[in-house]
Amino acid sequence: MPRRFQGPPTAFVVIAVAVVQVVGTVFAAARQPDHRPLDVLAFVLLLAGPAALSLRRRWPGVMLPAAAAATILYLAAGYPWGPVLLSLALAIVFSAAAGRRWQTWTVAGTCAAALAAFFVASGDEGALIRAVAGTSWLVILVLLGEGARLRHERVAERRRQRESREQAARDEYRLALARDIHDVVAHSLSLINVRASVALHLGDRDPEQFRPALEAIKSASKESLDEVRQLLGVLRDDAPLRPASGPGLRKLPGLAENARRTGLDVKLDIRTDPGTGGPPAAAEEAAYRIVQEALTNVVRHAGARRTAVVVEIPAVGPDAGHLTVTVDDDGRGAAGAPEGNGLRGMRERAAALGGSVRFLPLNPGWRVQAVLPLASHPTDGDRNGDRA
């Protein structure tokens, strides 16, 4: 379907062209006494061309033939030359800009043939030169319209690409926010559930367990609420796109301590400086979330007693220069369970930075190993990311 060229307001174009053609032709006729005097038919034809331009949006297929017919009839009737060609010129430009290429070239060719026949029939010595000049101007007008059409299409394509990028960014942001909320809520509720279960189990035999359990539940719920509030705060119109400061390696000790309160023996070994000069904030946040999800899975599903968390940037080996996260436990492992949202979330976090996550069985236990580049770059997929 041909594209409809917008251009200036139609009413303005019609009025301006009508004034120019009528007034300009009246002045031009005064210097051409050998031509047919202007009469009612001449003024009707002079106004018919601008009137045809008013059809450029409602009936664009009629605009150019109508303007061409009015102009040719005016000249064929022997009326004086003048700006009568203005409406035809604009109709050619508008038609080409709207994408009606076949119609535009056909009408332009017909007009060129009519001009050539008129100049040759006049017997003027410069008839050939005038015919070539008139044809050249018609071609230029068509090319001007084609240029306007191409520019309009390029602008529209850039707008579509920009909207597509913005939509993709919004979708990616929603996915990242959903992963963050899942990790925060799942981790905190798992700790609360375990502590509540321990308190209920030991409450009758050891009532002193109630107070530490309630303190742990209070602490976990407060941290969870604070983090969820921070995550949801970015949805407000006056908030930045992402939280001002996301969790990083500096918060891993607190994460390990919360896991210890469930009775899990957690050994944390951070072999990199989480402060100034450490890994980028995006890599630190991804590492934190991966450890958080891994510990959540250990607490909820593994039935493990001990867990070791190692965060480092190896100087040698295949992962040299990357931030690596390794979480080992001595639990029951995957036990053939299907991959859930937590494991998929780990993969997505690592892939977003150009890294990978590996899930490997131990004897006994399970290993989660993430490799995160210190400079983010796109990747075609996780490397060695298939779960064993």
N, C-alpha and C positions, 0 to 999 in steps of 0.2 A: 504494500500500500504506500503511495507516494507520501513523503513527509510534507507537512504543511508549514511553510515558512511564515513566521510571525511578522517580523519587521515592524515598521511604524504603524500607528493607528490608521485604520482604513479611512475613516471620515476625514482625517487631516489630509491624507494623500489625495482623495477624490476632490476635495475643495481646492487644494493648492494647484493641482494639475488643471482643473477646469478654469481657474482664474488665469493661469499662465497661458493656456492655449487660446482662450477667447481674447484676452487683452493683447497678448503678443501678436496674434494673427491680425487683429484690427490694425495695429500699428504697422505690421509688415505689409498689409494689403494696400496701404496708402502709397507704398513705393513700388507697387506692381500693377500699374494701370492696364497692362495688356492681359491680365487674367480676369476670369469671371468675377463680377462683384459679389460680395458676401450677401447672402439672403437668409431666409428662414431655414432652408435646408442646410446651408453651410453651418449655421450655429447649432442646429440639431446634431450634425455629424461631429462638430467640435466638442459638444457635450457628451456625445455617445461614448467616445473613447474613455474619458474619466469615469463615466457611469459604469463602464465595463470593469474598471478596477475595483469597484465596490463588491464584485462577485468573487474576489480572490480567496475568500475563506469559506463562503457558503457553497459556491459552485466554481471551484478553480478551473475546471475543465472548460467552462464557457468563457472565462475572462479573456484569454488570449485570442481566440478566434473572433470574439466580438470586437475587441479593440483593433485587431488587424483589419476586419471588415470595414469598420468606421473610417479608419485612416485611408485605406485603399479607395473607398468610394469617394471620400473628400478630394483626394488628388486626382482621381479619374474624372471627376466632374469639372476639373479645370479651375478650381478655386486657388487663391494665392498660397504660396509656400509660407511656412512659419513654424511655430512650435507645435504644430499638429502631431508631429511624430513623437512627442514626449510621452503620451499615454501608451503608444505602442512599445516604446523603449522600456518603460517601467513594467508593462505586462510581460515582456520577454524575460526581464530579470526576475520578476516574481515567480513566473512559471518555472523557470529553470531552478530557482532556489527551492521551490516546493517539490522538486524531484520529477516533474513531468517532462522528462528528457525528450521522448519521441515527439510529443506534441510541439515542444518548443523548437526543436530542430526542423520539424516539418513546416511550421508556420514561418520560421526565419528563412528557410529555403524558398518558400513561396514568395515571401516579400522580396527576397533578393532577386528572384526571377522577374517579378513585376517591376522592380526598380530598373533592372537592366533593359527590359523591353521598353519602358517609358523613356529612358535616356536615349536608346537607339532610335526610337520612333521620332524623337524630337529633332533629329538631324544635327545636333550640336557636335562641334568638333571634339569637345572634351567628354563625349558621352561615355566612352570606355573607361576613362579615368574616374568619372563620377560613379559609374556602375561598380567598379572595383572598390572605391571608397565606401559606398553605401553597403556593399556586401561585407566589407571588413568591419564596419561599425556594428552590423547585425551579429557577426561572429563574436565581437568583443562583448556585446551585451549578453549573449548566451553564456560566454565564459565567466562574466561577472556573476551571473546567477549561479553557475556551477560552483564558483568559489565560495559564494555565500552559503550554498547548501553544504559543501564539505566542511566549512568552518562550523556551521550549526551542528552537524553530525559529530564532529570532533568534540565540541563543547558538551553535547549530550552524552557522548561515550565517556568522557572524563568524569562527568557528574555521576553516571551509573557506576563507574569503577570506584569513585570516592564513596558512594553510598554502600557499595558492596563491601569495601574495606571497613567502613564504620560498622556495618551490620556484623561482619565477621569478628571485629574487635569486641562488640557488645556480647556476641554469643560466647566468645572465648572468656570474657570476663565473668559472665553468668556461670559458666562451667567451673572456673577457678573459685568463684565465691561458693558454689555448691560443694566443691571439694573441701574448702576450708571449714565450712559449717559442719559437713559430715565428720571431718577429722576431730574437730573440737567437741562436738556433741557426743560422738561415739566414744571418744577417749574418756571424757569426764563421766558419762553415764556408766561406762564399764567400771571405772574406779569406785564410783558411788555404790554400784550394785555389789561389787565384791566386798567392800567395807561393811555395807549393811548386812550382807549374808554372814560375814564373820561375826559381827556384833550379835546378830540373832542366834547364831549357833553357840557362841560362848557366853551369851548374856546370863543364862541361869547359873552356870558354873563359875563365871568370873565377871561379875557386874562392872568391875573396873574397866573392862574392855569397851563399855558403852561410850565413855567420854572421849578416848582417842579416836574411836570410830566416828562419832559425831563431829569431832574437830576436823577429821580428814574429809568427811562428806561436806562440811561447811566450806573448807578451803577449796575443794575441787569444784563445788558448785559456783563459788564466787569467781574463781578464775575462768570457768566456762562462761558464766554470764558476762563478765567483762570482755572476753574475747569475742563472743557472739555479738555483743552490743557494738564493738568496734567494727566488726565485719559488716553488720547491717547498717551501720552509720554511713557507709559510703554510698548507700542507695538514695540518701537525701540529695536534693538538688544543690545545696550549698556546701556539700562535702567533696573532697577530692575523689578521683576515680578509685584509688586504692588507699588502704589505711596508711597513716603517716609512718608508722614503724611496725613492721611485721615481726613475728617471732624469729629468733635466730639462734645461733649456737650458744649464746650466753644464757639462754633459758633451758638448755638441756639438763643441767643439774636439777632444776626444779621438776622437770618432767620425770627424771629418774627417781627423785624422792617420792613423788606421788605414786609411782609404780611400786616402790618399796613398801609403802603403807598397805598394800594389798597382800603383803607377805612374800613378794617376789624378790629374790636376791639379784639386784641390778648392779653390774659393774660398768662404769662409764669411763671411757678413756678418750679424751679430746686432745689430739696431737697437732692442733693448729691454733693460731691466735684468733679468737673470735672478735677481737676488737679492731683497732685501726690497722690497716695493712692486711687484714684477713681476707677471706673469700668475699665475693660480691654479695649484696643483700639478697638478691634473688636466689642464689645458690644456698645461702644460709637458711633462708625460709623453707626452700624445698627440702633441705636436709632435715630441718626440724620436723616438718610435717611427715616425712618418711619415717623418722624414728618414732614419732608420736603414733602413727598408724601401726607400725611394727609392734610397739609395746602394747597397744590396745589389743591386737590380735593374740599376742602372747597371753595377756591377762584373761581374755575372753575364751580363747579356743585351745591354746596349746597345752594347758595343764602342766606348765614348766615350773621348775623351782629356781633356776638360775638363768640369767640373761646377760650377755656381754655386748656392749655398744662401743664401737670404735669409730672415731671420726678423724680422718687424716688426709694429708695431701702427699702421696708418695713421691719420692724424688726419682725413683727408678721403677722399671717394670712397665707393663702395658698400660697401666692407669696413671703413669707419672704426669704430674702437673694438673691432675684432676682432684676435685674434692670427692673422697670416697666415704661411704657410710656402710658399716657392716653391723648387723644385728643378729647374733646367734642365741639360740635357746636350746634347752635340753628336753623340750616337750615332745609331743606326739607327731609333730610335723603336719603336713597338709592332709594326710590320711585320705587322699583321693577326693577331697572336697572341691567343688567347682570354685572358680575364681570369682570373688565378689567385688563390690564397689571399692573396698579398701585397696585391694591389690591393683585394680584398674586405676585408681586414683594415684598410686605411687608411680605407675608407668607413665601416666599423663603428665605428672609433675616433672619427671625426669626428661621425658621427650620434649616438653616445652622449652627446656634449656639446651636441648641437643644431647642429652645424656641417656642413660639406660638403667634398668633395674633387673637384677637377676634373683630368682628364687630357687634355692638349691637345698636338697635334702642333706641332713647330717645323720650321724649314727651315734647317739640318737639326736633328734631335734630338727631344726629348720634354720636356714640362713636367708636373710634379706640383704642383698648387696647392691648399693646404688653408686653409680659413677656419674658425677656432675661436672661438666666443664666450667672453668672459671670465667670463660668468655662465652656468652650465649650465642648459639648459632643453630639454624634449622637442621633437622636431620630427617632422613627418610624412614626411620623407624628405630626401635630399640635394638641395641646390639646384644646378641645372645640373650634376648629377653624372654625366651620361652620358659614357662614354668616346668620344672622337672616333676 
